[in-house]
Amino acid sequence: IHIIVENGNITLEGVVANEGDRNLAYMRASQVPGSFSVTNHLRVEK
């Protein structure tokens, strides 16, 4: 997973094993103090 932070905006990129991991990464990133938005570009491995 690549995590890009720019001016409080977080972007998640990469490949995860399943939808649960994708959602967990999004939830964790959303809880980071000072973050304004999270864009989830994570893809589920096929």
VENBEL-V190173 format. One line per field, one symbol per residue. ss: DSSP state (2 for helix, 1 for strand, 0 for the rest). A space follows every 10 residues. Layout:
ss=???
//
This chain:
ss=0111110011 1111110022 2222222222 0000001111 111100
//
